[in-house]
């Protein structure tokens, strides 16, 4: 691994660690759940959504740009998030998203 690759890898790890800590300190705005693996970001207004939070983290964008997008969101437990989109549970929401991706491609 070159020094540049090592530096990039460390940066990616730092962004992911920050994100994990952020979610670990968060709770669902609806039910109060605090399981970071089940918490999701729901954009209050879909028209202001620029990009998915998970994509920003995965692509190692700056913490400032991630926070900018997070400020447009409310944190919800996966079931509460599904209900906010009109689905009965998280499985229905995931299925709808998969179908949406399949029709976009």
N, C-alpha and C positions, 0 to 999 in steps of 0.2 A: 504494500500500500504506500503510495506516495504521500509526502507531507500534506499536499493539498487535499487528497482523498481522506486522509486521517482527520484533517481539520473539518471537512464537510461532514464526515461521519459523526464527529463530536458535536457539531452544531445540531444535526438531526436528532441526536440523542437528547440534547439539552431542550430542544423545542418539545419533544415528546414527553420528557419528564415534567416540564412546566404544564403542559396540557393535562397530563394525568393528575398532577397535584391540584390543578384548578377544578377538575371534575370531582376529585376526592373531597374537596371542601364545599361542594355544592349540594343542593337538595332540589327535588321536584317542586315547582311552584304550585302544583295542584295537590299532591298527596303527601309530600314531605319525604318521599323515599330518598335515601342517600347512597344507593349502590352505584358507584361510578361507572360500572360496566353496563348499567341499564339506563343511564341518563343520556338524553339526547337534546340537541339544540333545535328549538322550533322558532322559525322566523315569524315575528308578530305580523309583518306585512310582507307577503311574498314578492311584491313589486320592488322592495328595497333589497332583496336577496341578490348578492353578487355571486356568491359561490358557497358551496357546502363547507362547513367548518372542518369536517374530517378530511376533506381534500386539501385544505390549507395546511393542516397539520402534517398530513402524509407527504406533501410536497415541500415541507419545511419552510413555509413562509415565515416572515418575522412575527414575533409575539405581538407587536403593535398592529400588524394587519389582521392577525387572528382576533385580537381584542376588538378591533373596529367592527368586524362582522358579528362577534358575540354580542356586542351592545345592541344589536338589532333583534336579539333572540330572547326567549324565555327558556329556562331549562325544565324539561319534563321527563318523567319516567316513561319508558317505552310504551306502556299501555295508555298512559295519559296523552302521549304524543299521537298515538294512533287515533284516539277518540277526538283529538283536536282536528284531525283530518277527516273525521266522519266514519272511521272504521271501528269495529268492535274490539279488535285486539292488535297486537304488534305483528302477528302473522299475516293478517289481511293487509296491513300497511306495507310489509315487505313484498308480498306478492304483487301488489299494485305498482310498487316501484320497479320491480323486475319487469313487469309487463310494459311499463312506461319506457324503460331503457330499451327493451326489445323493439318497440315500435318507433323509437327515435333513430335507431341504428339502421 
